Amino acid sequence: MAEARVLADEGQSRVLAEAGIPFRSRIVQVLLIVAGTLFVGLGIVGIVLPVLPTTPFLLLAAACYLRSSSRLYRWLHSNLWFGKYLRWYRDGEGIPLVSKIVSITLLWISLGSSALFAVPQRLWWVKVILGVIGLGVTAHLVRIRTRRRGV
């Protein structure tokens, strides 16, 4: 059993070395898995709550899993809900136009309703921050390549 773990560690360290990423200690590996799992959880919450961005959390999870667990990294990229979007993003293929439109629309609806109904007038600076965040996310989404059908 211990020999199998050593072989798995050697295989993982070889894959990481080929990618230019140094192999981490067991403690760092566990911390990266915990952080990656937390980021996946936040990404899933972001699917339901448009104010919380999904993609950045999933990208952070992928980075953590890449450095800690090849099994979890493969699971994340083969996931039924968001695996294809991560693969498209990772491979530079872009985001479908419909996804961009829906994301930007939901972003501004949620930010606008939060600014109008949830933030008191005396906290005007919070409304400004929400607007700046919205502009930044919108600019980022617009700049990402638009994926064409069938490509």
Protein Blocks (a to p, Z undefined) as FASTA:
>chain_A
ZZmmmmmmmmmmmmmmmnopacddfklmmmmmmmmmmmmmmmmmmmmmmmlcfklmmmmm
mmmmmmmomklmmmmmmgfklmmmmmmmmnonopcfklmmmmmmmmmmmmmmmmmmmmcf
klmmmmmmmmmmmmmmmmmmmmpccddehZZ
